[in-house]
Amino acid sequence: YEKSAEIEIDDFVEISSVLLQPLEDFFNNVFVMVVCVLHSPPE
């Protein structure tokens, strides 16, 4: 049963990194959009 715990942790880490990558890209895009809006002159 000790082995199964290790496998679960490895799977969890792997799944987390796979799920976090699109989130990271998404937040980067949002950050760029916010910066662009803040730097754009008011109409």
C-alpha positions in Angstrom: 0.0 0.0 0.0 3.0 2.3 0.5 3.7 2.1 -3.3 0.2 3.2 -4.2 0.5 6.4 -2.1 3.7 7.3 -4.0 2.0 6.7 -7.3 -1.0 8.9 -6.3 1.3 11.7 -5.4 3.2 11.4 -8.7 0.0 11.4 -10.6 -1.3 14.4 -8.6 1.9 16.4 -9.3 1.7 15.5 -13.0 -2.0 16.4 -13.3 -1.4 19.6 -11.4 1.3 20.8 -13.7 -0.8 19.9 -16.8 -3.8 21.8 -15.3 -1.7 24.8 -14.2 0.0 25.4 -17.6 -3.2 26.7 -19.3 -4.0 28.7 -16.2 -0.6 30.3 -16.3 -1.0 31.2 -20.0 -4.5 32.6 -19.2 -3.3 34.8 -16.4 -0.4 36.0 -18.6 -2.9 37.0 -21.3 -5.1 38.8 -18.7 -2.0 40.6 -17.3 -1.0 41.8 -20.8 -4.6 43.0 -21.5 -4.7 44.9 -18.2 -1.4 46.5 -18.9 -2.5 47.5 -22.4 -5.7 49.0 -21.1 -3.9 50.9 -18.4 -1.3 52.3 -20.8 -3.9 53.2 -23.5 -4.8 56.9 -23.5 -8.4 57.6 -22.3 -10.8 58.4 -25.0 
